[in-house]
């Protein structure tokens, strides 16, 4: 089983729009997210099968939860043109 996860590009929306983590509720405008993202202080991700946004911490927790349910799962993190395979053990 493969689960694709895409990094949400801070430049993909208008600066006054907001992005919110589904689990913890942390919310930033895309303007503020665009400042924090390149500094690697904040990262929002979208799990394709769920079509929901997660902050980095909550996404990792969700990945662990999925791995517990489906031990054979492999995650692919997509950032722009780059893809990384993550196999939680």
C-alpha positions as CSV (number, residue, x, y, z in Angstrom):
1,X,0.0,0.0,0.0
2,X,1.3,3.4,-0.9
3,X,0.1,6.7,0.6
4,X,1.1,9.9,-1.1
5,X,1.5,13.1,0.9
6,X,2.1,16.5,-0.7
7,X,3.7,19.5,0.9
8,X,1.4,22.5,0.6
9,X,3.2,25.3,-1.3
10,X,2.8,28.6,0.6
11,X,2.6,30.4,-2.8
12,X,-0.3,28.3,-4.0
13,X,-3.0,30.5,-2.5
14,X,-3.6,34.2,-2.0
15,X,-1.6,35.7,1.0
16,X,-4.8,36.6,2.9
17,X,-6.2,33.0,2.7
18,X,-5.5,30.6,5.6
19,X,-4.2,27.1,6.0
20,X,-5.3,25.1,9.1
21,X,-4.3,21.8,10.6
22,X,-7.2,19.3,10.7
23,X,-6.0,17.8,14.1
24,X,-4.5,20.6,16.3
25,X,-6.1,23.5,14.6
26,X,-3.0,25.6,14.2
27,X,-3.8,28.2,11.6
28,X,-1.6,30.6,9.6
29,X,-2.3,33.0,6.7
30,X,-0.4,32.0,3.5
31,X,1.5,35.2,3.9
32,X,2.9,34.1,7.3
33,X,3.3,30.5,6.1
34,X,5.4,31.8,3.1
35,X,7.8,33.4,5.7
36,X,8.1,30.3,7.9
37,X,8.2,27.6,5.3
38,X,11.6,28.3,3.7
39,X,13.1,28.6,7.2
40,X,11.8,25.1,7.9
41,X,9.9,26.3,10.9
42,X,6.5,25.2,9.6
43,X,5.2,22.8,7.0
44,X,1.7,21.9,6.1
45,X,1.0,18.6,4.2
46,X,-2.0,17.0,2.5
47,X,-2.6,13.3,2.7
48,X,-4.1,12.4,-0.7
49,X,-6.6,9.8,0.4
50,X,-8.0,12.0,3.1
51,X,-7.9,15.4,1.3
52,X,-7.1,17.2,4.6
53,X,-4.3,19.5,5.7
54,X,-2.0,18.7,8.6
55,X,0.9,20.5,10.2
56,X,4.1,18.5,10.2
57,X,3.7,17.2,13.8
58,X,0.1,16.0,13.3
59,X,1.0,14.5,9.9
60,X,3.7,12.4,11.4
61,X,1.3,11.2,14.1
62,X,-1.2,10.4,11.4
63,X,1.4,8.4,9.5
64,X,2.2,6.4,12.6
65,X,-1.5,5.7,13.1
66,X,-1.8,4.5,9.4
67,X,1.4,2.4,9.8
68,X,-0.1,0.7,12.9
69,X,-3.3,-0.2,10.9
70,X,-1.4,-1.2,7.7
71,X,2.2,-2.4,8.5
72,X,3.1,-2.8,4.9
73,X,2.3,0.9,4.0
74,X,5.0,3.0,2.4
75,X,4.7,6.8,2.3
76,X,5.8,9.1,-0.6
77,X,6.3,12.7,0.4
78,X,6.0,15.0,-2.6
79,X,7.6,18.5,-2.5
80,X,7.4,20.3,-5.9
81,X,9.3,18.0,-8.3
82,X,11.0,16.0,-5.6
83,X,9.7,12.8,-4.1
84,X,11.0,10.9,-1.0
85,X,10.0,7.4,0.1
86,X,9.4,7.1,3.8
87,X,9.2,3.7,5.4
88,X,8.4,4.0,9.1
89,X,9.7,1.0,11.0
